[in-house]
């Protein structure tokens, strides 16, 4: 009804099918009366919400269509104000795609219902709340001390900020002063947490645009930050370090020096990020001018943090509110004025640099003194307290577990990495807050997401004969004859299989070296059997078929992709007489056969009955067509130079002139065009858009499993291997060994004498060149980000195709290449710089460890399994009062004659313990202590309910200690 009331379709022209005239009438008074009244009943509110939702969707659709037809902004504003406007629709049927919450780019916390017009987004509806866990109501039923271990779960990427806002609110409510040393320590921890949060934004951000390597680099620095956190707080993520009036503990000895070393190291890491990312031309094309937010839009939507500062507004709460001691340091607010994704990236990079400056100044000028306010250790006096009542105040080592909040209200905020993190607190002269309202920055910032996505592309979101009548001799001859017939068939298949397994192992080892991590090492020596194990596993996986898909197309698609690539191996020569089929049209037969593979991918996408698969199949077909033409022209140029189409003749034509006769030197730009086109045909990064996980889950492979998925996996590496072999044949001289300064005349003499040895040498030389060349596409995959669909097509049609048309003539080719000016040279320079950064990491030691088993040194405050000393416990139950989940169970009885508690039983269920350390910290007699035994890694959770006997035992890490074992085995103890 609302839709028909406010937006009416006036007419549809018969001559122009597909164009619709929309006339928008604005009933300003009615809308204002419905949407602005503050005392609406529930029924009116629901109608108001439906009205806003309908109008919002229609306005977003009209905004996209207007943008599609290049309508100026004032024209759109006039349309909304009531003037009619004709907007032609580009599609009759739009596609609605669901992205999230179980989606690689949504990370389980967000769902987007996206309406697509081809690759363009015309509408987006975000659905939030997948991480809602009732934190506000939990806060209203816990004391501040009990609630502190919970708050790190608000934002597990910026945990220190959630703790800071939790203690700042009661501090301001009770006018509690924080010692200067504690304030400095807080600033250091907050800025380290800001760096860790920005790093974990940077890694997935780059992975979402196809650059996988920075995702591993950011964990290298982030782990160092977490090492500092563990040394100071005892935990790597869930710290529970901030306290009302200070912090839980002082900085340990040597921590400041280690933090200064980290600051110096991190500056070099940021410079590596800037060389690898900031000036990369593909990265700039992907993020520059995307998702622009103006100044007025940023203010009207209530944005904060980097999103606000990237739009040209210098607003930072550290400067505005001057909380803690930020005004004592010299630092600048990072901001940009463009408001696009590139600006938001630059703001975060700049903030990490400024955080290092703040940390260095704080470490150099940190004062002495206490790390907590000693005055709030005293408890409020209560008349006639009962012994076991909750109001009973035992003299503890820390602030009171029953800290009361005064009867007033206030709003407190801090500058978190994502933006303004605030808490609205109302006290009621009670230990529990009367109201605790959280203002999360991410929730507010996401409201503008549909506005940003409109007009953008989705990327920016697989008959036996009877022989019993023969005699035995004839039978054996027949068997030998059949085996000999099968040998030429199985030999290439076995060689291709071994070649693919070698490529998989080589890629995993190279990528592990580039990303400074441990590669496959457990399955066989150096992990060489890992690829075979993965392939065997896929053979026994269940094959699932889509219920409403086309079963025939779904099953045939992977086979066509694999068979078309296998047929290409028929014309690859490994010697002058070692080729399966020496055809006169060999190279063009490869072009023709390789054109069949995208048909299989398109059939797979269409037969899957899945929108992600269908989009992936369409992308694969478009990409293959775009890059087949430059590839064909490169092959044609090689054939014209050799005056032959046979692959054997092309190799022999290069070998006439030795090493300098290779086509690599005769057509260097043609080699580059062939390399780029072959990478696009293989769908390797940066051209893996048809199976881009961040938008399409897995592209045309989404619905596949088992052996069918394995066929796609094998086909990708088969295609990579055959492309590398053709590069060797067409540009690197094939089996020719005429390398300068390496003269091996014996080989040629042996070749004349022994044909078998010469053939073996030819195979070895061809494979050696092939696998050396494979190093380029493997390194490219882990260096460059992914191209967007429009950029991918522009590169093929507008850049490679004009160059390849004149590739047979050197002068026009170079002229056409240089017509793009300094931009091409600059792009090549920065891409080469990115390669130098990634290759420089190959010589570094891996930084990954299997935590906690390979961690040699743990923190002094490491919070592992709790150790209990029965003799020291006085059954005060302070541990029960401060536990966030009332976990310790204390049984005791009262000795009436001496008015003293006698402990009977003490137990803790580690199966639900969060190891916050409150019980150990607040225990007045130190009967509880933390050990280095890492109980969180135990999988038998039902066996973790420890009684006082098991709690009293020393952990295994302590029993196995050499010193303790020596003392226990000493003669004096043995004699006793």
N, C-alpha and C positions, 0 to 999 in steps of 0.2 A: 504494500500500500504506500509506504513512504517513497519507495522508488518511483511508483507511478505518479505520485503526487508532485514530487519535486523535479523529476527529470523525465521529460516526455520526448518520445521520438516523433518528430514532425513528419518526415517523409523519407522515402528511400527511392532514389532515382532509378528508373528502369534502365536507362542507358548506361549508367555507371554502376554495375553490380559490384558489391563489396564496399561502396562508400555510403556512409550513413550521416545524416545531418542531425546533430544534437543541438537542442536549444535549451539552455539552462536558465530556469527562472529562480531568482533568489527571493525567498520570502523572509526578509531580514527580521521583521518583527516577530513572526511566528517562531523562527529558529531561536532567536534571542530569548523569547519567553519560555521555550521548552528546555533550552540547554543551560540557561544562566540562573534559573530559580534555585535557591538553596534549600528550600523546604519541600522537596519533592517526595511523594510517597514512593513505595517500592515499584508499583506498577508504572508510574510516570518515569522513574529512573530507568527501568528496563526499556521503555519505548524511546527514551532519550538516548540510551546507549546504542540501540538498534539504528536510530536515526543517524547518529554520528558515524557509526560503522559503515552504513550504506553510503552516506555522503562522502566519507573519507575514501572509500574504494572508488567511487565514481570520479571524484576529483583527481585521484592518483592516475586512473586510467586516462582521463582527458589530458592530464598533464603530460603523460608519456606520449600520447598521440600528437599533442601539440608540439612536443619536442622532436618527435619523429619527422614532422613536416616543417620544422624550423620556424615555429611561430614565436615571435618575441614575447618577453615576459609581460609587458604591459598588455599585449593581446590576450594572454591567459587571464590576467587580472580583470580585464574588461568582460571576459566571458563569464567569470565567476560572479561579477557584479550584475549580470543580467543580460548582457548582449549576446545574441546568438552567434554561433560559430560553426562552420562546416569542417568536419574532420573525417577524412577518408580512413577506413580501417584497412590495414595491410593484410590481415588474415581473417577468415571466417571462423576458423576453429583455433582456439588457443589451448595451450598445454599447461596443465597444473601439475607441478612437481613438488613432492614432499622432500625436504632436506632436514633431517634430524628427527628426534634427538640422537638416534643411533646412526650416526653418520660421521665419516672421518673428519669432516671440517666443523662439526657441531660439538664434538667432545662430550656428548651426553647431556648437555645442559640447556640446549636451545633447539627449538623447532621452527623452521621457516616453511610456510606454504607459499610457493613462488608460482606466479603466472607468467608463462613465457610466450613470446612471439618470436619463434625461431630460437636465436641465441640471446635475444634481448629480454630483460625483465621489465614487465609492465605493471606488476603488482606484487606485493610481498606482505604477508601477515605473520609477524613473529609471535610465537607462543612461548611464554616464559614459565618459570616456577618449577622446573624439574629438580632443583636443589633446595627447595624450601623444606626446612626441618624444624620449624617452630622455634627459632632461636629467641624470639622476643618473649614468648610465653615461658620458655625455660628460664630466661633471665628474671622474670617476675616471680619465680618460685625458687630462686637460689640466692644465697648471699654473694657478694662481690667476689670473695675468695673462692667460693665453690664454682662461680660462673666463669672465672678466668680461664680454666682449661678448655672450656667450650668455644671461646671466641675465635681461636685459631682456625676453627672449621668454617667460619664465615668466608674467608678468602685464604685458602691454603697456599697462595702464591705471595701474599703480603701479610704474613701472620703477625709481625711486630706492630703493624698499624692497628689491627683489631685489638691487640692488647693495650696499645697506647690510648685509644679512645675509650676503652672500658675503664681504665684507671683515671683518666683525665676528668671524666664526668663526676665521679664522687669526690675527687680532689677539689674541683671547683665548687661543688655543692657544699663541701665541708670546710672550704678555705684552708686547705692543707698545703704547706710549702714543701717543695721538693729540693733537696740539697743540690748544690751546683754540680758536684761530681756525678750524681745520679742523672741529672739533666743532660750532661755531656755524654754519658753512657747511652742514654736513650736516643740521643741524636745519632750517634754512631750506629746503633742497631737499626734505627729507622732507615737510614740511608743505605746501609747494606741490604736491608730488605727491599728497598726501592730498586736497587740494582738487580737483585735476584728476580724480582717480579718483571722488570723490563726485559731481562734476558729471556725469561720464559714466555714473554710476549713475542720477542724477536724470532725465536726458533720456530714456533708453529706458524707465525706470519710468513716466514720465508718458505716453510714446507707447504703452506697452502698455495703458494704461487710456483711450486715445483722445485725449489732449491732445497735439497735435503741435507747437504753438508753443514750449513750453519746451524741446523737443528742439533747436531752433535757437538759443535764447537761451544754453543752456549752452555751446555751442561758441564763443560770443562771448568769454566769460570764459576758457574753456579755451585758446583760441588765445593769449590774453595770457600765460597761464602758460607756454605752450610758447615764446613769444617770449623770455621770461626764461630758460628752459632753453637755448634756442639761443644766446643771447648768452653764457651762462656755459660751456656744454659743447660747443657746435658742432653739436649735433643736437637735434631736437625731441622724439623719442621714445626712440631707442636711444642713450642718453647716453654710457655707458662713462666715467663721471665719478669714481666713488669709487675710491680706491686704498688699499692696505694702509698704514696709518699716516697717512692724510689724504685729500686729493682731488687730481685731476689738474692743476688750475690754479686760480689765485686768481680772485676776482671781478673782472670788467673794470671800467674806470673808468665811473662813472655808473650802475652796475647797482643799487646800493643805493637811489638816489633813484627810479629807475624802479620798483623793487619796492615802495617805500613808496607811490608813486602808485597802483600796482595795488591795494594793500590798501585805500586810501581808496575807490577805485572799486568794489571788490568788495563792500564793505559795503552800498553802495546797490543793487547787483545782488541781494544776498540779500534785502534788504527788498522788492524787486520780486517775487522768488519767493514770499515769504510772502504778499504781497497777492494774487498771481495764483493761488496753489496752496493754501496752508495753510488759508485760511478759506473756500475754495470749497465750497459745500454738496454738490455732486455728488462732488467728490473725497473729502470726509469720509464720505459714504455708501458709497463704494467701498472705502475702506481701513480704516475704524474697525471694530474687532471682527473683522477677518479675519486668519486665520493666527495665532491666539493661542498663545504659548509661555510656559508657566509657569516658575517659578524652578527647580524640581526637574528639569523636562524639559530646560531649557537646560544644566544642569550634567551631567545623565546622558548627553546626546547629545554632550557635549564642544564646545559652541558657543563662539564667541569673537567679539570685535569688537562692532559695533553690534547684532548679533542677541542677544548675551549681555547687553549693557548695556540694551537695550530691554526686557528681562524683569525688571529691577529689581536687577541685580547691578553694583555699581560696581567693575569690574575693568578696568583699563587698564595694560598693561605699561610704559607711559611713567612711570606712578606706582609700579608694583610693582618693576620691575627698575632703574629710574633709569639707563638707559643714555644714552649721549651726555651732554648737559647739560640735560635736560628739568627736572631738579629746581631749576634756577636761575631758572625762569620762573614767572610767576603765571598759572595757568590751572586750569580745573575739568573734571572728568570729566563728560561728558554722559550722562545715563541717564534712562530712563522705567520705569514699573512695570507698564504695561498689557500689554506683550508682543505687541501686534498690529502690523499693517503701518504704521499711523499712527505708532506709537511708534518704529519703526525709521526712518521718514522723519524724524521730529523729532530723533532722535539724530544722524543724518547732517547735517542742517541745522545743529544746534548745534555739531557737531565742526568744520564749516567756519568758523564764527564763532570758535571757540576757536583754530583754526589761524591765523587772521589775528592774533589777539592774540599768539600765540607768535612769529610772524614779525616783527611790529612790535617786540616786545621784543628779539628777537635782532638785528635790524638796527640798533636804537638802541644796543645795548650790545656789538656785535661788537668783540673785541679785535684788536690788531695781532699781528705775529709771523708765523711760517712757516705755510704751508698744508699741509705734509707733514712727517713725521718724518724728519729728515735722517740719523738714525743707521742706518736700514735701507737706505740707499743702499750701504753697504759690503757686500761679498759674503763669503760664507764661504770660508775658505782651503781649497784642495784641493791636495794634493801632486801634483807633476808633471803638470799638466794638459796635454793634447794641444791642438794648435792648432785643430783642427776638431771636437773632441769636444763633446758637448752640455754637459758640465760646465765648459767653458771660460767664464770670467767676464770679459767685456769691461767696462771701466770705463764705465758708462752714466750717463745723467742722472737715472735713475729707480730705484725699488727693483728688486732683482734679478729678472730673468725666471725665475730658478731658485730662488726662495724655497722653502726646505725646511720641511715641517710636522713638528713634533716628534711623538714616539711617545706619544700619549695621545688621549683622546676627550673630547668635550664636546657639550652641546646649547645652541644659541644661538637666541634668539627676539627678534622685534621686533613692535611693534603696527602692522600694516599696515592699510590702509583696510577690508579685508574681515574682518580678525581677526588671530589669532596666526599669523605666518609664522616657521617655525623650520627649523633645519638641524642635523642630527646628523652630526658630523664625527669621523672616526677618522684620525689621522695615523700614518705608519709611517716617519718619518725619511726622507722621500722628497719629491720635488717634486710628485708626484701624490697626492691623497687616497686612502687605502685604502678608505674608505667615505664616501659623501656622500648622506645621506637627507634629503629635503625634506618638510616638514610644511606643505602648502598649506592656507590657511584656507577657501577656497571648497569644496574637496573634502569637508572635515569638515562644514561647515555644510549642505551639500546632503543629508546623510544623513537629516535630519529632514523633508525635503520630502514624502514620502508621508504622514507623520503629519499634516502641516499641511493637505494638500489634501482629506483625507477629510471629506465633509460640505459642502465648499465647492462653488461653481459653476464651470463650465468657463471662464467668462470671466475668473475670477480665475486662469487657464492660458489669362446671355444670347440675234381673227381678223382678218387684213389683207385688205381687199377689193380686188379687181382694178378699177383705174380707167383702164385703157388705152383704153377706148372713148370717153372724154370728149374734147371738143375742147380746144384750148389755153386758151381764155378760161374755159370751164367748169372746166377743171382748176385754173387759178389761183384762181378763186372758191372751189372746193372746198378747196384747200390753205389759203387765207386763213380760210375758215370753220372748218376743223379747228384751225388755230392759235389762232383767237379762242376756240374752245371750251376749248382747253387752257390758255389764259392764266389764267382764274380758278382752275385747279387748281394750276398751277406757281407762281403768285404767292404764295399762302400757304406752300407748301412752301419756296420760296426765302426768304421772310421768316423762317420758323421756323428754317431752317438758319443764316441770318445771325445770328438772335437767340441760338441756342445757341453759335455760335462766339464771339460777343461776350461771353456769360456766361463761357465757359472762359477767354478772355483776361483778362476783368475779375477773375475769381477768382485767377488766377495773379499778376496785378499787385498786387492787394490783399494776398494772402497773402505775397508777397515784401516788401511794405512793412511789414507787421506783424512779420515775422520778420527784418527787417534783412538781407535778402539780395538778390541781383540776380535779377530776374525774367526772363521771356523777352524777349530783345533782339536776337537774331541773325537770325531768320527774318522778314524784312520790317521796316519801320519800327516800332520799339517792340515787335517780336515779335508783330505782329498776325497773321502767317501761321503761327505755330507750331501753333495748334490745327488749322488746315487741313492742315498737314503731318502731324500725328499721325493725323488721320482718314484721309488718303490712304494712310498706311502700313498702317493696319488693313485697308484694302480689299484689299491685295495679300498679306496674311499668309495662311498656310495654315490651313484649317479642319480641326481635328482632332476626331474622334469617339471617344468612349469605347468600348472593344471590347465590354464586356458591358452597356452602358447601353441604354436605350430610345431608339433613334435618332429616332423620330417625336416623342416628347415633348421630347427634347433639342433638336430643330430648331424645333419650334413655339413653345416657351417664350419665347425672345427676341422673336419676331414679335408674340406676344400682348401682351407688355409694352409694346412700342413703339406698336402700332396702337391699343390702348386709350387711351393718352395722347394720340395725335394726334387722335382723335375728339373729345377735350375742347375742341380749338381751334374747333370748329364754332360754339359758342355764346358766344364771347368777343367783345364789341362794342368797336369802335374809334371809333364814332360812332353817331348816332341811326339812320342808314341803312346803316351799314357793319358788318354781321355776316353770317357765312355762313349761319346758320340761327337765326332769332329764334323760338324755341319757347316755348310757355307754361310748360313745365316745365324750363327751361334749366338752372337751378342743380342741380336734383335729377338731371337727366340726367348732369351732370358727376360727381355722387356715385356714380351707378350705374355709369358707365363706368370710373371710377377704381377701383372694386372688382374689376374684372376683372384688373388688372395683377398683384396677388399670386397669382392662379391661375397665371399664366405663370411667376412665380418659383418657385412650388411644383412645377410641372411640370418646370422646368429642374433643380431640385435633385433630384427623384426620378429623372428620366431620366439623370442624370449617373453613377449607380452609384458615388457617392462620399459618404462619411459627412459630410465638411465641407459639401458642397453640399446634402445632405439636411437637415442641421441649419440651414443658412442659409435654405433654403426654408421650413422650419417656423417659424423665427423671423420671417421676412417676413410669413407669413400671420397669425401671432398678433399681431404689431405692427400690421398694417393693420386687423384687426378691432377692436383695442383703441382706436385713435384715430379710426376712421371715425365712431363714434357721437358723440363730442364735436364733431367737425367737422360732422356732419350737423345737430346741434342748433344750432350757431352759424349755419349757413346757414338753418335754419328760422326762427330768431329774426329774421334780416335780412328774410326773405320776409314774416313776419307784420307787421313794421313797415312795409314797402313795400306790403303787400297785393297783391303780385305775385310770380310765380315767374320771369318773364322777366328776363334780365340787363339788357336795355335799359331796362325799366321801373324796375329797382332803381337804375340810375344816374340816370335822370330824376327819381326821387323824392328823391334826395339833392341834385340841382342846384336844386330849388325853393327851398331855404333857404340856398344859397350855401356858403361854406366851413364854417361852423359846422353845416351840415346833414349833413355827412359822418358816416357811421356810426362812424367812428373816435372821435368825441367823444360820440356817443350810447351806445355800448357799448364802452368802453375795455377792460374785462376780457374781454369777448367777443373783442375783437381779439387779446388776448394768448393766449386759449385757441385761437383759430383759427391763430395763428402757430405755437404749439407743435405743434398737431395736424398742420398742413401740413408742418412740418419732419419729423415722424415719418413721415408718408405718403411724403415724398421720400427717407427713409432718410438724412438728413443728420445730421452730428454735432450734438448728442450722441446721436442716435438711429440710428446706422449699425450697430447690432449684427448685423443679418442678413449683413453682409459684413465683419465685424470681422476684420481680418487677423491680429491677435495670437492669436486662438483658432481661427478657421475658414479661415485662409489667404486666401480671398477670398469665402467664403460660397457662394452659389449660382452664382457666376461662376468657380469654381475650375477646372473642366474646359473652359472655353470659350476660344477663340482666334479670331483673324482677325475677320471681319465680324460673327460672332455675338457676340463679346465687345464689338465696337464698338457693336452695337445696345443692349446693356445700358448702355454708357457714354453713348450718346446719350439713352437713355430716362431716365436719372437727371437730366440737365440739361433735357430736355423737361418732365419733371415739375416741376422747380424753376421753370422759366419759366412754366408754366401756373398753378402755385400763386401765383406773384407777380402774374400778371395777374388772377387772381380776387381777391386781396387788394386790388388797385387798383380793381376793379369793385365789390366788395362794401363796402369800407371807406373808400376814398380818392377816391370821386366819379368814377371812370372818366375820361372825356375832359373833364370839367368843369374850367374854368380860374378859378373864382371864389376866388382867393387874396387875403386881406386886404392892403391897401396896394399892390396891383398891379392897376391898372385899365387894361384894354386894350379900350376900346369899339370901336376900329377892327376888331378881329377879328370881332366880331359883325356889323358892317356888311358886312365882306368876305364873311362866311359867307352872308349873305343874297344877295349879288351873285354870288359865285363858289362853287359847290358843291365844286369840286375842291380849292380852297385850304382851305376849311373842313374837308374830310375829311382833308387832309394835316395840318392843325393838330391835329385830334382824334387822329390816329395818333401824332403827335409827343408830345402831352401824356400819352397813355396809356403809351407806352413810357418816357417820362421818369420818370413815377411808379413804373413797374415796376422800372426799373433802379436808382432810388434806394432802393426797398425791398429790392432784392437785396443791398444792402450789409449788411443785418442778418443774413440767413442765412450769408453768406460770412464775416462777422466772427465769428459764433457758431461756425462750424466750426473756426476757429483759436484759439478762446478756451476753450471748455468741454471737459472730459473726457467719456468715453463712459459712458452709463448701463449698469448691469448689467440682466440680463433681468428679475429680480424687481422692481427699482426702476423699470424702464421700464413694466412692467404696472401696478404700484401707482400710478404717476403718471397713467396713463390712466384706470384704473377707479376709484381711490379719491380722486383730486384733481380731475382735469379733468371727469369725468362728473358728479359732484354739482354743480359750479359751473355747467356748461353746461345742466343741467336747469332752472335758474332764471335763465338769462341774459337772458330777455326782460323780467324784472322786476328793476329796478336794486337795490331794497332787499334782497330775499332773496339776490341774487347777491353783494352786498358783504358781507352777514352771513355767508354761507357761506364767502366768501373769508377773512374775518377769524376764522372759527372755528378756523383752524389756528394762530392766535395769533402770537406774536412770531417763531416759527420761520420762517414764510413771509416776514415782513418782513426778517428777518435774512438769509435766503437771497437775496432780491432785492437786498439791499444789497451782499452780497459778490459776487454775480454781476455787478452793475453796476461794482463795483470792479475785477473782472477785465477787464471790457470797457475801462475807462479805462486800465489798464496796457497792454493790447495796442494800443489806438488811439494811445497816446502814442508808440509805437515807429514809427508810420507816418511821422513827420516826421524821423526820424533817418537818417543816411547808412548805406548797406549796409556791412557789415563783411567780407563774403566777398571773397576774392581767388583768382585762379587761381595757386596756388603751383606752382613758384617764379617764374613768368614775370612776375607783377605785383608781386612782393615787391621793393620799391625798395632796401631796406637789408638786407644780410646781416651775420651775426655775424663778428667777427674770427677766431673759431675755427671757422668754418663748415667742415664736413668734406665737401668735394666731391672732384673728380677730383684724384688725386695727381700732383704735379709732381716730376720726378726730374732731379737735376744729376749728370751722369756724372763730372765731374772731382772731385767731393767724395767719392764712394763709395770705401770702402776694403775692400769685400767682407767685412765682419765677420759678416754673416748674422744680426745681432741682429733685424732685421725679420722674418726667417724664423722665428726662435725665439719671437717674441711674437705672431705671426699666429695667430688661432684656427683657421684652416683651411689653414695652410702654403701661402699663396697666392703670395707672391713667388718667382720663380725666378731664382737667381743663379748664373751660370757664371763661373768664374775659374780661373786657373792660378797656380802658385806659382813665383816667380822665386827659384831656388835660390841664386843668387849674393848677392842682397841680402836673402833671407828675407822677401820681401814678396809679397802677393797682387796679381795684376793682373786687374781686372775685364774679362770678355769680353762678357757679355750680361746684361741685367736686364729682366725683363718681369713684368707684373701682369695678371691676367684680371679685369677689372672686371665681367664677367658674373656672377660669384659673389661679388664683394667686398661686405662688409657695411659698409664705411667706418667701422670702429671707431676708426681713427686710432692704433692701437698702434705701427705701423711708423714713423709720423712722430714720435710721442712718445718712442720709445726709440732712435731713430737718433742715434748719438754725434756725427756730423759734419754733421747738418742737411742731408743731401743729398736728403731727402724733405720735401715740404711739401704742405699742402692748399690747393686753389684753390676758387673760387666756382662752378666749372662743375658743374652738377647732373647727374651721370652716371646717377643712378637713374631719371631721366625718359626715358632713351633706350630706344627699343623694339627697336633692332637689337642684341640682346644678343650675337649671334655675332660682331659686329665690335668688341667691347670688349676684346679681348686685345691690350694695348698693349705694344710693345717699348720699348727705351730711347730710340729716336728719337722716337716719338710721345709718350712720357712727357716728353721734354725740351722739347717745344713748349709755348709759352704757350697757355692756353685762350683761346677766342674772346672771352670777356668782358674779358680783359686786353688783347688785341690791339686791340679796338675802343675802348679807353679813349682819351679826347681827349689826355691828357698824353703817353701813350706814342706815339700816332700823330704828335704834333707833334715829339717827339724823333727818331723814326725818319725823318721827312721834313725834318729840319733841313739847312741847306746843308753844315754840316761833315761830317755823316754821309754825305750824298749825294756830296760831293767825294771822300771816302775810298773 
